Amino acid sequence: MWRSPIAPGLSWYQASVGERPTYAALDGSRTCDVVIVGGGYTGLQAAYNLAKSGVSVVLIEAWRFGDGASGRNGGQLGTGQRWWPEELEEKIGYERSKALFDVAEAAKRHLLDFAREHQIEIDYVPGQLNVAHKASYERDYRQNAEIAAERYGYPHLSFMDSKETQERLGSKRFHCGVRDLGTGHIHPLKLLVGLARVASNAGASIFEMTPAKAIHQSGGKVTIETEKGTITADRALIACNGHIGNLEPVTASHVMPIRSFIGATVPLGGYPDVLPGGEAVADSRFVVRYFRKFEGRLLFGGREAYTADNPRDISQHIRRQIREIYPDLKDIEITHAWGGSVGITMPRQLFVREVMPGVTSIGGYSGHGVMLSNYCGKLYAETVLGKSGDLDLFKSLEIPAFPGGARMRAPLLFLALSWFALRDKF
């Protein structure tokens, strides 16, 4: 079975799907209306929505479709943006915060409707629990549910006191939380595989194992260089997220890759108290722990590494965190452990910018990209087609570059986020 060269470990998702369909590598030069670099949710959704409208599209992916975060993530849809709407409201005002919340709800509907329309079985399971690892957060969690209903028209949140939180998790580790019945979780690789099929069937020319070597803009045309040919287009979309590398410097200075890791246990048949309602879970740590019971297994993610390095034994780090929350699972067998790069920005908000004439870059989903990345690909296509300006909501966000330049930004990020991780403990 294929093992990704850019992400460690064999994921349970890949093991459950089996061998994925393969697509040819680009061999020769092409011209088209739009060229897309990156074959995750954003790029493939853009390719599909453009191709079905008659736009000629060429998309290239450096590795296999699904090797990046789109095929290896935690599968949780979430609600709203990465920030709670009341937090965002303090920074950008109610009107813009509400507009971004509404776009996120449209993104959620789009993902589920898209899978249903195209008969992609994504194994959707409803429900998510957002839980507090500190008792002092209770007031914020109570208010979150109230504000969502009263100010944002979202009645699906309910506050959980300590007793309810412990019962729904099957753990005494958390103090309170919010239950969200308006969202859920999915099998991310099944969505990705289906999306590639749909984009190809719509007429998009999609290629695997075709890394972009350079990008140029001149005379109103964009040129992407690859090992075996160039692609010349009127427009380009950069949708590389945490795998931007050195391809485009503006994106690289604003979107930083960090490593995130997930482990899957054997089926929990003997532990019925663990997540009896089947909801996904995300906690209140800055270095978020996220987990869910999916097809009977516990899928647990929670270790972020702020470098490009991988731990020698992913399962060891995951097991330590499982043990903190579920002591009875301290010896549970972990059958699969894997990781990958997540693209983050300084404020953990989406980066959308025209980085050169005719070239748009979208990335930095900061761990909240399952539904937003799919929708932003659609919004990019609608922008090209002149149908919608909703992508401008993200373009208007102030996303500063990481400090320190190319040499120092990674060490400075490591220090800053290690400090936040230390704060989580106190």
N, C-alpha and C positions, 0 to 999 in steps of 0.2 A: 504494500500500500504506500502511496505517495507520502513522503515526509517533507514538510515545508523547509526550505533552506533559510527562511527569514524568521521563523518562529519555532521555539523549542517544543518538543513533546508531540505525541499523537493525541489529538483531542477526541473526547468521547463523541462529539458531533460527527467527526469524520468517520470514526469507527462505526457509528450507527447508520450513516449514509452509505458507506462503502466507497467503491471507486467512483469518482466524479466524472462527468463528461469532460472530454478534452477538446481544446480548440487550438487551431494551428497558430504558429508564430508568424509574424509578418515577414515576408520574403519579397522585397522589391518596394519601390516607391509608390505612393498613392497621393491623390488629390481629393479633397472633399470640402463640404461646407464647414463642418465642425470636427475638430480632433479632440479626443478626450484622453487624458493620461491618468490612469488609475481605474481598476476594475472592481471596486467595491460597490456598496449600495449607491453612493452618490453618482459615480460615473455610469454605472449600468442603468440607473433610472433615467439619467439625462439622455443616454443613448437611446433607450426605448422610446421615450416621449418625443424626441426629435425625429427618430426614424419613422415612427407611425404617422408623422405629419409630413413626410416626404422630404425631410432634410437628409442629405448624405452625411453619414457619420462614420468615422473610424475611431475605434477605442483600442488602446493598448494597455496591457497589464504586465508588469515586470515578471511576475511569477505565475502561479495558477490562480484562477478565480477562487476565492475563499481562503487564500493563505494569509491575507491581512485580517484586520480586526473585524470586518464584516462577517467573516466565517468562523470566528473563534471567540466571540464576545460572550458576555453574561446573559444575553437574550432578554433583558428586562426593558420594557418600553418606557416606563416612567410616565410622568405627567408634567406638562409645562417645560420650562427650560432647566438648565443645570441648577440655577438658583430658584428658591421658592419665590412665588410672584411678589409677596410682600417685601422680600429682600431686594428684588430687582426694582420694585416701585420706589424704594428709598433713593435709588441711584439715578433712575431715568424717568421717574414720574409714572403716574397711574396710566395715562393714555398709551404710552409706548409699552409698558409692562403688560397691559391688557391685550394689546395687539399681538405681542409675542406669545402670550399664553394661548390666544385663539389660534395662532398659526400652529402651535404645537398640538392643539387638539385636532386641527385639520390634518396634521401629519399622522396622528394616531389613526384617524378614520381612513386616511388614504392607504396606509400600510395594510390594514385588515381588509379593506375593500379590494385592493390590488391583488392580494393573495386569493381572495374568494373568486374574483373575476377570472383569474388565470389558472384557477384550480391548482394552486401551490399549497400543499399541506404543510403548514408551518407549525402544527401542534400547539396552537394557542391555548393558554391556560389563564383564566381571569384571576385578578387579585394581586395586590402588592401591599406589603407592610413596610412602612418607614419607621424605624425604631430608634429610640434615644439611649445612648450608652451612658448618659449622665442624668441624674435626677433633676438637676437644675434646669434642664431643657423642657420641663413639663409645660410651663406657661406658653412657650413658643409653639409646642405641638398642639396644644388646645386651640390657640389662636389660628394656627395654620388651617385647620379644618373649618373654622368659622369664617375666616377671610375668603377661603376658596368658594364657599357657598354664597356668601353675601356680596362680595365685590367682584368675583370672577365667574359667577354663574356655573360653578362646578359643585354639584351636590353630592358627589360620590365619596367624599372623605368623611371618616368618623374617628373621633379620638378614642384611643384605647388606654385605659388605666393600667396600672401595674399588673393586676390580676389577669385582665383580658390579654395583655401583651404576652405574658408568660404562657397562658393557655394556647394561644394561637401559634406561638413559636415552639412550644415544648421546651423552653429554656428559661432560667431565672436570671439570665445575664443582663437583660434590658429593663429599663424602668417604666417606659410608657411608649406610645407610638401613635401612628395614624394608619388606618386601614383604607386603602384605595380600591374601590370596586369598579372604577372606570378605566382601568388599565389591566395589564397582564404581562405574560412572558411567552417567548416563542423558541423554536429551534432555529437559530440564526443561519446555519449553513444550508438548511433546506430552502430558506427564503433566497439565499444567494444563488444557489444552483438553479432554482426556478427563474429567478430574475435574469440570469445570463441566457437561459433558454428563450425567454420571452423577448429579450432585446435582440437576439440573433434572428428569431422568427419574424420580428418586425422589420428587418432589413438592415440593421446596424452591422457593420463589419467589425467584429470583435476578435482580438488576438491575445493569446497568452504568451508567456515566456518572451516578452518583447519589451525590455527596459528602455526608457527614454534616456538618451545620452546628453542631449542639449535642446534648448528651446530658443528660437530667434524670432524677432518680429521686424519686418522691413517691408516697405512699399505696400502697406495695407494687407499683408499676408503673414501668417504664422507658420513657421517651419519647426517640426519636431524631428530630431535626428535619432535614428536607432542603428543597431549594428548592421542591419541588412536593408536599409532604405530610409528615405525621408518621407514625411507626411506633410503636405502643404495644405493649409486651410484658411478660410476667412476668419475663423474664431477658434479659440482653444479653451478648454476647461481643464484646470489642474485639480485633480481629486485624489491626491496621494495621501492626505491626512498625515499620520505619523511616519510615513515612508517617503517624505519629500526629499530627504538627503540634500544633495547640493544642486538639484535640478534648477531651482528658482530661489534666489536669495531673499526676496521679500517674504515669501511664505515661510522659508526656513527660519527667519528671524522671529516670526510670530507664532509658529506651531512647533512645539517641542515633543519629541517622542519619549514616552516613558513605558516601561515594561509592566504588564499586569499578568497575573497568573491565576489559573483555575484548576481545581482538582475535582474528580468525579469518584464517588464511592460505589461500592457494590450496592444493589438494591436494599433498602432499609425495611425489609419485611418484618423484622423483629422489633422495630422502634416506631410504633404507630403514633406516638405522641409528638414526633418531630414533624412540624408543619402539617397538621392534620387537614387544614383547609386547602393546601396546595398553593398558597400564595408565594410569590417571590419576596425577598427581603433585602433592604438596603439600610445600613445604619448611619448614625450621625457623625461618625468620625470623618475628619478631613481626608484621611487615607481610608476610603470607604471599604467596608466589608459587605459583600453582596453574595447572596446565596438563595437557593431554591431547591425544592424537591421536584425532580423532573423524571417522569417515567420510573418512579420509585427510588431513584438515586438522589443523593445530596450532591449538588453541584455548587462548589464553594470557591469564591474568588475573594482575594483580599490583600494580597501582597503586591504593592507597587514598588518598582525599583526605578530610581530616577537617573539611571544610566542605561546604556545599551546592553549591559551585561545580563547574563542569565545565572540563576543559582545552580549549583551543581545538582541539587536534589530538590526539585520543585515541590514534590509531595511532602517533604519534611516541613517546609514552611507552612504549607496549607494545613497539614495535620495539627500543627501547634495552635492555629487559630480555631480550627474546628473544636479542639479539646477545650478551649476557653469557653465556648458557647454551649457545647454539648459534651460534657465530661464522659457520659456513657459511651460516646463514640470514639474514645481515645485510641482504641485499637482497631477501628474499622478499616477495612482494606480500601485503599485508594487505587482504583484500576487504571485511571488515566489522569495525567497531569500535564498541563500545557500552558503556554503563554503567548504573548504577542505585544506589539507596540500600539499604544493608544496615543493619539495626538491631543495635546492640551494647549491652552493659551494661558496667559498670565491671569486674566479674570475668570477663567473657565467659561467663557462665552465663545460663540462661533465666530470664526474668522472668515469673512467674505469680502473680497477686494479685487478690483481690476488692477493687476500687478504690472501690466504693460498694455498698450493699446490692443484691444481685441482678446486679451487673455484674462480670464477670471479664475481665481483660486478660491476653493471652498475647503475648509478643514477645521481642525481644533475642536471636535465635538466634546472633548473632555469627559469621556465616559457616559455621555448621554446621547449617543448618536444613532441608536437602532432606528427609531422612527424619524428623527430629524434629518439624518443623512439621506434616507430614501426620499423624503419630501423636498429637500433642497436640490436634489438632482432633478426632480420634476419642476421645481420653481425656476431652475436655471434654464431648462428647456422652454418654459413659458416666457421667460424674459427674452430669449432669442427669437421666439415666435411672436413677440409683442402682445402676449395674452395677459400677462400679470406683472405687477411690480412688487409683489410681496417679498422677493429676495432683498429688496432695498431696506426692509426692516432690519436685516442682519448687517447689511453694509453700513448702516448708520451707527452701529455699536462701536464704541471706542476700545480698540484692542491694541494695547501698547506692545512694542517689541520686547523680547526678553533682554535684560541688561547684559552688558559685558561683551557683546560681539560674538563672533563665531567661536573664539577660543575659550571665553570665560562663561558663557551663558549656561552651559551644562553643569559645571561645578557650582555656580551660584544657585542654580535651581535645586541641585542636590542639597545644599546647605539650607535653603529656605524651606523646602518641603520636608526635610528631615526634622526641622524645628517644629513644623505643624504636626508631624507624626508624634513627636515627643509630647506636644500639648494634648494630644488625644488621650494620653495615659493619666492625666491629672485633672 
